Amino acid sequence: MIFNVPMETMPREELFKLQLERLRDTIRKAYERVPFHKQNFDKAAIKPEDIRSLEDLQKVPFMKKTDLRENYPFNLFAVDMKDVVRIHGSSGTKGKPTVVGYTKNDIDNWAEIVARSICAAGGLPGDIFHNGYGYGLFTGGLGLHYGIERLGAVAVPVSGGNTPRQITLIQDFKPRGISATPSYVLNIVEEMKKMGLDPRDTSLEYGIFGAEPWSEEMRVQLEESLGIKAIDIYGLSEVMGPGVSIECIEAQDGLHIAEDHFLAEIIDPETGEVLPNGETGELVFTSLTKEAFPVIRYRTGDIASLNPEKCQCGRTSMRMSRIKGRVDDMLIIRGVNVFPTEIEAVLLSFKELAPHYQVVIERDGALDRFEVHCELTAAYIQQSAAADNNPEYSALIQEIGTAMKNALGVSISLSIKQPNSIPRSDGKAVRIVDNRKRG
């Protein structure tokens, strides 16, 4: 670690004091300046002065994404617009975008948080860093960009898409680090191989991947394909953007939360009850330093767990597990709860399958029918005739189906396709195709 060591190794007793001081200040300002928060507190018969400990936060009602949409565009801002220097938001594919604002201090804090994150991932001042996250309303591109510069590294703002250009710049600029969604980087790897290039021959040493849930098996694919360390980063625009938490390169075992800026809880998604450390539930965040857009007990919809144990890297911050999935992405297949990352883990354990898949849902009478679409690798096609009457191929299909049933606790139909059959994405991969809503 070379960046802001004192903050990241602070004794937890000192951290708790800092968190409480910042929490009380955040709640007081939110109550005084944002009608939504005042109404929320008043309905619960709570005043800011009632928050005397971190545990008292549990008395406060939750904040949800629907609250952002109902207060669109700027009704949740806690400062005058003259003090806002930037606006980010969601894509708005399901209606109006969720809108968040940033003051100059917010941007400065965010840049420091991301710089610390890149450092945790193995980044160094002077690194050339290939930033493949999209620039625009999405927080990924600009969020990483300012952190790269704050660290003293060199930002290559290539954004997403135009895969041949991405490959050219990686070859010519020789970056040490790269960031993008993991599924898109695998697209880059695939395109390199089509061009006759060996992805392991690049200058890349570490990659920072996020913006979509991804499995440990996909990490193996990324690391083996590129010869790098693949690091998971987490963030969402409502809370700040990328950098809310990140794995360290030393352990790659849970994501260190920037606890001097964010307070995390895990709750039961059904009851809202706060769960003990180690138990899996819905991730909830409270911002501690945001000026323009404070969030208090914001329900992220992401499924994870918390681990407060000190890491071998020396950081003392709480770690969260990798995101298992989203509450709204959970599939219920004949009464069994299944997340796409669990399906991904099974598929990627077979070298014969490419790291691209989709779960397609159809309506079959009164029932839902689930089918996993995946594809064979080009190497397997060359080595073995993939045909139903081929005993080796038939045995492979049966083995995949058995592994899926053993891992998920329920059998699911498979559709094994030829290479390049699954749609590719320049950003977040589309894992679930729900045809019940069409027609």
NORMO-V284998 format. One record per residue. RES is the residue in one letter. BURIAL is + if it has 24 or more other C-alpha atoms within 12 Angstrom, else -. Layout:
((RES	BURIAL) (RES	BURIAL))
This chain:
((M	+) (I	-) (F	+) (N	-) (V	-) (P	-) (M	+) (E	+) (T	+) (M	+) (P	-) (R	-) (E	-) (E	-) (L	+) (F	+) (K	-) (L	+) (Q	+) (L	+) (E	-) (R	+) (L	+) (R	+) (D	+) (T	+) (I	+) (R	+) (K	+) (A	+) (Y	+) (E	-) (R	-) (V	+) (P	-) (F	+) (H	+) (K	+) (Q	-) (N	+) (F	+) (D	-) (K	-) (A	-) (A	-) (I	+) (K	+) (P	+) (E	-) (D	-) (I	+) (R	-) (S	-) (L	+) (E	-) (D	-) (L	+) (Q	+) (K	+) (V	+) (P	+) (F	+) (M	+) (K	+) (K	+) (T	-) (D	+) (L	+) (R	+) (E	-) (N	-) (Y	-) (P	-) (F	+) (N	+) (L	+) (F	+) (A	+) (V	+) (D	-) (M	-) (K	-) (D	-) (V	+) (V	-) (R	+) (I	+) (H	+) (G	+) (S	+) (S	-) (G	-) (T	-) (K	-) (G	-) (K	-) (P	+) (T	+) (V	+) (V	+) (G	+) (Y	+) (T	+) (K	-) (N	-) (D	+) (I	+) (D	+) (N	+) (W	+) (A	+) (E	+) (I	+) (V	+) (A	+) (R	+) (S	+) (I	+) (C	+) (A	+) (A	+) (G	+) (G	+) (L	+) (P	+) (G	-) (D	+) (I	+) (F	+) (H	+) (N	+) (G	+) (Y	+) (G	+) (Y	+) (G	-) (L	+) (F	+) (T	+) (G	+) (G	+) (L	+) (G	+) (L	+) (H	+) (Y	+) (G	+) (I	+) (E	+) (R	+) (L	+) (G	+) (A	+) (V	+) (A	+) (V	+) (P	+) (V	+) (S	+) (G	+) (G	+) (N	-) (T	+) (P	-) (R	-) (Q	+) (I	+) (T	-) (L	+) (I	+) (Q	-) (D	-) (F	+) (K	-) (P	+) (R	+) (G	+) (I	+) (S	+) (A	+) (T	+) (P	+) (S	+) (Y	+) (V	+) (L	+) (N	+) (I	+) (V	+) (E	+) (E	+) (M	+) (K	-) (K	-) (M	-) (G	-) (L	-) (D	-) (P	+) (R	-) (D	-) (T	+) (S	+) (L	+) (E	+) (Y	+) (G	+) (I	+) (F	+) (G	+) (A	+) (E	+) (P	+) (W	+) (S	+) (E	+) (E	+) (M	+) (R	+) (V	+) (Q	+) (L	+) (E	+) (E	-) (S	+) (L	+) (G	+) (I	+) (K	+) (A	+) (I	+) (D	+) (I	+) (Y	+) (G	+) (L	+) (S	+) (E	+) (V	+) (M	+) (G	+) (P	+) (G	+) (V	+) (S	+) (I	+) (E	+) (C	+) (I	+) (E	-) (A	+) (Q	+) (D	+) (G	+) (L	+) (H	+) (I	+) (A	+) (E	+) (D	+) (H	+) (F	+) (L	+) (A	+) (E	+) (I	+) (I	+) (D	+) (P	+) (E	-) (T	-) (G	+) (E	-) (V	+) (L	+) (P	-) (N	-) (G	-) (E	-) (T	+) (G	+) (E	+) (L	+) (V	+) (F	+) (T	+) (S	+) (L	+) (T	+) (K	+) (E	+) (A	+) (F	+) (P	+) (V	+) (I	+) (R	+) (Y	+) (R	+) (T	+) (G	+) (D	+) (I	+) (A	+) (S	+) (L	+) (N	+) (P	+) (E	-) (K	-) (C	+) (Q	-) (C	+) (G	-) (R	+) (T	+) (S	+) (M	+) (R	+) (M	+) (S	+) (R	+) (I	+) (K	+) (G	+) (R	+) (V	+) (D	-) (D	+) (M	+) (L	+) (I	-) (I	+) (R	-) (G	-) (V	-) (N	-) (V	+) (F	+) (P	+) (T	+) (E	+) (I	+) (E	+) (A	+) (V	+) (L	+) (L	+) (S	+) (F	+) (K	-) (E	+) (L	+) (A	+) (P	+) (H	+) (Y	+) (Q	+) (V	+) (V	+) (I	+) (E	-) (R	-) (D	-) (G	-) (A	-) (L	-) (D	-) (R	+) (F	+) (E	+) (V	+) (H	+) (C	+) (E	+) (L	+) (T	+) (A	+) (A	-) (Y	-) (I	-) (Q	-) (Q	-) (S	-) (A	-) (A	+) (A	-) (D	-) (N	-) (N	-) (P	-) (E	-) (Y	-) (S	-) (A	-) (L	+) (I	+) (Q	-) (E	-) (I	+) (G	+) (T	-) (A	+) (M	+) (K	-) (N	-) (A	+) (L	+) (G	-) (V	-) (S	+) (I	+) (S	+) (L	+) (S	+) (I	+) (K	+) (Q	+) (P	+) (N	+) (S	-) (I	+) (P	+) (R	+) (S	+) (D	+) (G	+) (K	+) (A	+) (V	+) (R	+) (I	+) (V	+) (D	-) (N	-) (R	-) (K	-) (R	-) (G	-))
